[in-house]
Amino acid sequence: MLKIEHYSKKYRNSEKYSAEDICLQVSAGEVCGLVGSNGAGKSTILKAVTGILPFEEGTIELEGYDIARRPEEAKRLIGYVPDDHTVYEKLTGREYVNYIGSLYGAGKAQKERALGELAEKFGIAQALDVQIANYSHGMKQKICILGALVHEPMLWVLDEPMVGLDPQTMLLLRGFIRQYADEGHIVLFSSHNLDAVQKACDKVAFIRGGRLISLTDLREDKDFDLEAYYLRVIGEQADA
């Protein structure tokens, strides 16, 4: 389980919280989407969950490991796809996935699955031996996905994963997000693509002004109109 309790973050020289008193739980087998306008605090929350962004207020635990007190154990259970697709561009795709896999202690079979089955699934197998500097935006996104999944993490975190992907790949990724959770993992992602959120997620956290203003369980209401609700609670009061 991922458990966020009363997490708050205020950046240096800022009087305003970027995230304030966030409480959220996501269990194994669940997909949770974070939605909100630009600057609402979604990326701040995701970076805290992954251990990239330090914080002083609240706690974040994954499978009982406190991300602040036991970061090494917690981070080994996490795979992260950032919104800027930062990768080692001088490496080939194959070298990058093998390197990330080694950092996380992935076994030979896990690396082979990422470079075989997953590379084929995401249509990047033919580019694995090409230097990443020559990849398109979409291909960099795909190699980030392979790197995040190579060690088969308990928690898969994605920040705006649909940006820059063609419609076919977006559909594929949405389906794989659902599949990964159904295999017993946790998926947490932010997105402005409300259709993807509606179809992939079990629950949706609405973030406005750094606060979680609503948490909706889509399993309890199959006819829930996510777009209409978003426009009502977020769109009309978008953050400046």
N, C-alpha and C positions, 0 to 999 in steps of 0.2 A: 504493500500500500504506500502511496505518496500522501503525506500529511503535512499541510502547511497551516501553521497556527499563529495568528496575530503577527504575520510578517509585515514589516514596514521598512521603507528605504527612503532616505533623504540624501541627495547628492551634496557634495561639498559646495559651500557658498550659495546654497539654495534654501529658502525658507519654506518651500512647498514640498510635501511628500510626493515622490514619484509613484510610490505604492504605499498604501496605508491600511493597516489592520486587515490583511488578507487572510482569510480562513478558507481552506479548501481541502477536500479529501478525494482521491481517485484510487479506486481499487483495481486489482489485477483483472484483466478482461474488459476494462472500460477505456473508452476514448473520450477525452474532455477537450473541448474547444474553448479558447479565449477569444472573445470578440470585443471590439471597441474601436473608436476612432484613432487616428494617428496621434501619438503622444499620450495615450490613455494609461500606459504603464504595463502593457502586455509583455514587451521584451524585457523590461526590468524584472518582472516576475519570473520569466523563463530563465534568465541569466542567473538569478539567485538560486533557482531549483537545480541548475547544473553545477553550481559552485563557482561559476566564473565571477560573479559579482558578490563581494563580501557585504555583510549586513550585521547590524547590532541589535535589531529589535525583532522578536519573534523567533520561531523555530521552524525548520524544514527537515522532515525525516523521510527516508526511503527505505522500506523494509526494515525499519527499526534503527537505521543508521542516521545519526544527526549529521547533516551536510556541513555544519560549522565545526563540530567537535570530532567527527570521524570522516573527514572528507575523502580520504583514499578509498575506504570501503564503499562509501556511497557513490563516488564517481565511477567506480568500476561497473556499477549497475546501470549506467546512463549512456545513451547514445544521443548526440546532439547535432542537428542540422541548423546552422545559423542562417540568418536572413541575408548576410553578405557573401555567403559561399566561400569563405576564406580557406584556401588550401595551399599546399606547397607546390607552386606552379612549375618548379624545375624538375619535379618527379613525373614519371608516367603514372597513369591511373593505377596500373598494377602495383607499382612501387608504393604509391600512396596508401592503398588499401592494406597491403602487407605491413607497412610501417605502423599504421593506426592499429591494426590487429595485434601487432607485437606489443605495442604500448599497453593494450588492455588485456594481454595474456590470452588472446584468441588461439585456439588450437588449429592444427593443419586442416581438419575437416571444416571448421568454421570459415577459414580463409578461402578454401576451395569453393564453398557454397556461395560466398559473396562474389568471388571472381568468376564463378560459373553460372549457377542458377539465377542469382539476383542480377548479375550483369546482363544476362540474356533477357530477363524479364523487363528490365528498364532500358533495353536497347542501346547499351554502351559497350558490349563485349568487343566490338570491332575496334574500339578506340582505347582499349586498356594499355596498349604499348605505345601510345602517343603521349608526348609531353603535355601536361595539363595546361600549360601556357597557351597551347593551340586550341583548347576547348572553347566551345561557345558557352554562353551563359547557362543554357539549359543543360549542357553536358557537365558543367561544373556542379550544378545542382545535383545531378544524378550520381556523380562520384562522391559527393558529400554524403548522400544517402547510403551508398555502399559502405563508406567509411564508418558511418554511425551505426550500421547494423552488423558489421563484421564480427563483433563479439557477442551478438545476440543479447543485447541489453534488456534488463527488466523494464526499464523506463526509456521510451523513445520520445525525445523532445524535438519539435520542429517549429521554427519561427518563420511564418509566412512561406510555407513550402510550395505553394502553387504559383508564386510569382515567377514569370519568365518561362513557364512550361507550356508546351502546346496542349491543345484540348485532349488529345489521346493520352499523353503522359499524365495529365491531371487526373483523368478518369482512372488510369492504372494506379497512380499513387493513392488516390482516395480509397480504392478497393483494397490495396495492400495495407493501408493504415487499419482498416476494419479487420482484415485477416490477422494482422499481427496482434491486435488486442484479443481476438477470438482464440488465439493460441495461448492465452494466459498472461500476456504482457500488459503494460500500461502505456497509453499514448497520450501525450499532452501537446497540443499545438495551437498556435495563433493563426488567424487568417481573416482576410477581408472577403474571402470567397464564401458567402453565406450558403450557397447551394452545397458546397463540399462539406461545410460544417453540419448542415441539416442532415445530409445523407450518411456521414461517417460517424458522427458523435452520439454518445449515450447521454452526455450532459454538456451544457453550455454555460460558461461563466461570462457574464456581461460586465465589462470593466469601463468605468467612466471616472476621469479625474483621479486616477490612482486607486480607486476603491471598487471592490466587488459589490455591485449594486443589486445583482440578481443571479441566481443559479437555477437553471431549468433542466429537469430530467426529461429528455425527449422520449424515453421509453414509456413514460406515464401518460404522454399525450401525443399520439401518433399524428394528429392533425394540427399540431402546433405550427403557427405561421411565424417562422423565425425572422423573416425579412420585415414583416409588419411590426413585430415586437421590437426589433432592433431600431427601426425608424422612430418608434414611439419613445423608447427609453434612452436611446443613444443618439440617433440622427438629429433629433430636434434640439438636443442639448450638447452637441459635439464640442469637444475641448478646443480651446483657441490654440 
